[in-house]
């Protein structure tokens, strides 16, 4: 079962986030600074996507969900990054029940909603689509839609630049992208992307 939280960054509650952080940190000065950063966003809910602190706060906020799933529900096979998470089980009916419990916990404790259209149940032999990869038992593939999105974004970025500038940005962007996605068994796809970008530069 793969789940996603609806408009996660926009719906993080400031008071709940501060309460979670205050349970672990005692330093008045540090707490003052953290509260200042959280409250700098203009509303009582939401943190700005892109801020370095927001990445940290987003993971801290769902630490409560991690403990609920692992400690209260006793789920062994659970993986989360930010607001995307996967639970593995041999019983599909059990996964439906787990989803209901998670939904109630998120509503009552964190004021969050599961995305109604992004909960998927699928057999693992078809691969688990997670964080840009499709994960199988013995290998990992790069998701093709991720590669297409990268190419489109990069082409838009370089289309009005001079030839030398284009090549510099291509090199830096491709190496950055490759350092992450080469972990998948996608040599031919990555090679094809490389050739396509350089031919058009």
C-alpha positions as CSV (number, residue, x, y, z in Angstrom):
1,X,0.0,0.0,0.0
2,X,1.4,3.4,-1.1
3,X,0.0,6.6,0.4
4,X,0.4,10.3,0.0
5,X,-0.8,13.2,2.2
6,X,-2.9,15.9,0.6
7,X,-1.2,19.3,0.3
8,X,1.2,18.3,3.0
9,X,3.4,21.4,3.3
10,X,0.4,23.7,3.1
11,X,-1.4,21.9,6.0
12,X,1.3,21.6,8.6
13,X,-0.2,23.1,11.8
14,X,2.3,25.6,13.5
15,X,1.1,24.9,17.0
16,X,1.3,21.1,16.6
17,X,4.8,21.4,15.0
18,X,6.1,23.6,17.8
19,X,4.6,21.2,20.4
20,X,6.4,18.2,18.9
21,X,9.7,20.1,18.8
22,X,9.3,21.5,22.3
23,X,9.1,17.9,23.6
24,X,12.7,17.2,22.5
25,X,14.5,20.5,22.8
26,X,15.1,22.4,26.1
27,X,17.2,25.3,25.1
28,X,15.1,28.6,25.4
29,X,17.3,30.4,22.8
30,X,17.0,27.6,20.2
31,X,13.3,27.2,20.8
32,X,12.8,31.0,20.4
33,X,14.7,30.8,17.0
34,X,12.7,27.8,15.8
35,X,9.4,29.3,16.8
36,X,10.4,32.5,15.0
37,X,11.2,30.6,11.8
38,X,7.9,28.7,11.9
39,X,5.8,31.8,12.6
40,X,7.5,33.8,9.9
41,X,5.1,32.1,7.5
42,X,2.1,34.4,7.3
43,X,-0.6,31.9,8.3
44,X,-1.1,29.5,11.2
45,X,-0.8,26.5,8.9
46,X,1.8,25.7,6.3
47,X,5.5,26.0,5.8
48,X,7.3,27.3,2.6
49,X,8.4,24.6,0.2
50,X,12.1,25.1,-0.6
51,X,13.3,26.4,2.7
52,X,16.0,24.2,4.2
53,X,14.2,24.2,7.6
54,X,11.0,23.2,5.9
55,X,12.5,19.9,4.8
56,X,13.5,19.2,8.4
57,X,10.2,20.3,9.9
58,X,8.3,18.2,7.4
59,X,10.1,15.0,8.5
60,X,9.8,15.9,12.2
61,X,6.1,16.5,11.9
62,X,5.4,13.0,10.6
63,X,7.7,11.4,13.2
64,X,4.4,11.1,15.2
65,X,2.9,9.0,12.4
66,X,6.1,6.8,12.3
67,X,5.7,6.0,16.0
68,X,2.0,5.3,15.6
69,X,2.5,2.9,12.7
70,X,5.6,1.1,14.2
71,X,4.8,1.2,17.9
72,X,1.0,1.2,18.2
73,X,0.1,-0.8,15.1
74,X,3.2,-3.0,15.1
75,X,3.8,-2.7,11.4
76,X,7.1,-4.2,10.5
77,X,7.5,-3.2,6.8
78,X,7.0,0.5,6.7
79,X,9.0,3.1,4.7
80,X,8.5,6.9,4.6
81,X,10.1,9.9,3.1
82,X,8.4,13.3,3.7
83,X,4.7,12.6,3.0
84,X,5.1,9.5,0.8
85,X,5.0,6.2,2.6
86,X,4.7,2.5,1.8
87,X,3.5,-0.4,3.9
88,X,4.0,-4.0,2.9
89,X,1.8,-6.9,4.0
90,X,0.6,-10.2,2.7
91,X,-3.1,-9.4,3.5
92,X,-4.8,-6.8,1.3
93,X,-7.8,-6.6,3.7
94,X,-5.5,-5.8,6.6
95,X,-4.0,-3.0,4.5
96,X,-7.5,-1.5,4.1
97,X,-8.0,-1.6,7.8
98,X,-4.5,-0.1,8.5
99,X,-5.3,2.8,6.1
100,X,-8.5,3.6,8.0
101,X,-6.5,3.7,11.3
102,X,-3.8,5.9,9.7
103,X,-6.5,8.3,8.3
104,X,-8.1,8.7,11.7
105,X,-4.8,9.3,13.4
106,X,-3.7,11.9,10.9
107,X,-7.1,13.7,11.2
108,X,-7.2,13.7,15.0
109,X,-3.6,14.3,15.9
110,X,-1.9,16.2,13.0
111,X,-4.9,17.8,11.2
112,X,-3.9,16.1,7.9
113,X,-5.8,14.2,5.2
114,X,-4.7,11.3,3.1
115,X,-4.8,12.1,-0.6
116,X,-8.1,10.5,-1.8
117,X,-6.6,9.6,-5.2
118,X,-3.1,8.6,-4.3
119,X,-3.6,5.5,-2.2
120,X,-2.6,2.5,-4.3
121,X,-2.7,-1.2,-3.5
122,X,-0.7,-3.5,-5.7
123,X,1.2,-6.8,-5.7
124,X,4.9,-6.3,-5.2
125,X,5.8,-8.5,-8.2
126,X,4.5,-5.5,-10.3
127,X,7.0,-3.2,-8.6
128,X,6.6,-0.6,-6.0
129,X,6.5,2.9,-7.4
130,X,8.4,5.1,-4.8
131,X,10.5,8.3,-5.0
132,X,11.1,8.2,-8.7
133,X,12.0,4.5,-8.9
134,X,10.0,1.3,-9.4
135,X,11.3,-1.2,-6.9
136,X,11.2,-4.9,-7.7
137,X,12.5,-7.8,-5.5
138,X,15.8,-8.2,-7.3
139,X,16.3,-4.9,-9.1
140,X,15.3,-1.2,-9.3
141,X,14.1,0.7,-12.4
142,X,14.1,4.4,-13.0
143,X,10.5,5.7,-13.6
144,X,10.2,6.8,-17.2
145,X,7.9,9.7,-16.4
146,X,10.7,11.0,-14.1
147,X,13.2,11.0,-16.9
148,X,10.8,12.7,-19.3
149,X,10.1,15.4,-16.7
150,X,13.8,16.0,-16.2
151,X,14.5,16.4,-19.9
152,X,11.6,18.8,-20.4
153,X,12.6,20.9,-17.4
154,X,16.3,21.1,-18.5
155,X,15.4,22.0,-22.1
156,X,13.3,24.9,-20.9
157,X,16.1,26.0,-18.7
158,X,18.7,26.1,-21.5
159,X,16.7,27.1,-24.5
160,X,17.6,30.8,-24.6
161,X,21.3,30.4,-23.5
162,X,24.4,30.5,-25.6
163,X,26.1,27.3,-26.7
164,X,28.8,27.4,-24.0
165,X,26.4,28.2,-21.2
166,X,24.1,25.5,-22.3
167,X,26.8,22.9,-22.2
168,X,27.9,24.0,-18.7
169,X,24.4,23.8,-17.3
170,X,23.8,20.5,-19.1
171,X,26.9,19.0,-17.6
172,X,26.1,20.1,-14.0
173,X,22.4,19.3,-14.1
174,X,23.0,15.9,-15.7
175,X,25.7,14.9,-13.2
176,X,23.5,16.0,-10.3
177,X,20.6,14.0,-11.7
178,X,22.7,11.0,-12.6
179,X,24.3,10.7,-9.1
180,X,20.8,9.9,-7.7
181,X,19.2,7.9,-10.5
182,X,22.1,5.7,-11.5
183,X,21.1,3.5,-8.5
184,X,18.4,2.1,-10.7
185,X,19.0,-0.6,-13.3
186,X,18.5,1.9,-16.1
187,X,21.8,2.2,-18.0
188,X,20.2,2.2,-21.5
189,X,17.6,4.8,-20.5
190,X,20.2,7.1,-18.9
191,X,22.5,6.7,-22.0
192,X,19.6,7.6,-24.3
193,X,18.9,10.7,-22.2
194,X,22.5,11.8,-22.3
195,X,22.8,11.4,-26.1
196,X,19.5,13.2,-26.7
197,X,20.4,16.2,-24.5
198,X,23.9,16.6,-26.0
199,X,22.8,16.2,-29.6
200,X,20.3,19.1,-29.1
201,X,22.8,21.4,-27.3
